[in-house]
Amino acid sequence: MTSLPARTERSLGLVIDLDTCVGCHACVTACKGWNTEAYGAPLSDADPFGANPAGAFLNRVHSFEIQPEAGPAQIVHFPKSCLHCDDAPCVTVCPTGASYKRAADGIVLVNEADCIGCGLCAWACPYGAREMDPTEQVMKKCTLCVDRIDNPNLPEEDRLPACVRTCPAGARHFGDLSDPDSDVSRLVAERGGMDLMPEQGTRPVNKYLPPRPKDQPADLDVLAPFLAPLAETPQGFLGWLDRTLDRLG
């Protein structure tokens, strides 16, 4: 079995703002595109528009409808990928050493040349963050785009995971969560950042910022816009059309 490093010099990871994510799936598309052409074996994408599509994704967005105690129902979009846990069970269960955690920055990776496709790491991961590539028959997972963040030839603004660089809502943040003065650590402290399923004891590096409370005026009626017309007589183009049709009649 594979050992975890006793400590890591940094803890690079993501902070995801559930209040800002709009569920557009731009991060999913960017992740699929970049990782199909870059690090490791390509992500397969067989018969995508056919009856039996098959492929692998490193990042997915799940959407949930929740009903608060007061007010209308809300939709929460929940992006999920590898959390790069400090106590990663996917690493310690690997029989070949293919899964490992980098001591320099805490990123969990898979050496695909050593992966035998046994699936033990996917079984051990409580978050369902690993996928077997149906074509390559090796395990796939988020790499935090190490080929981008480690590439000195890229401009500084591009040395980010593809999902972070692409997010149009600014819901995804990347940095060193072991540094209390980093931007991501400040975000976690200010917004009450949470671990996903902390009861599992994996100590995930990635954090989630909870949705902010929504304003709920005491006299709010969600049906009010539909109960009364905005004007007694038609206005604008529709008003002109209505008057014109009356004259023609």
Salt bridges, closest charged atoms under 4 A:
ASP17 OD2 - ARG191 NH1 3.01
ASP19 OD2 - ARG212 NH1 2.64
ASP19 OD1 - LYS214 NZ 3.11
ASP105 OD2 - ARG102 NH2 2.62
GLU112 OE2 - LYS140 NZ 3.06
GLU131 OE2 - ARG60 NE 2.66
ASP150 OD2 - ARG102 NH2 3.10
ASP158 OD1 - ARG165 NE 2.65
ASP183 OD1 - ARG186 NH1 3.60
ASP195 OD1 - LYS207 NZ 2.39
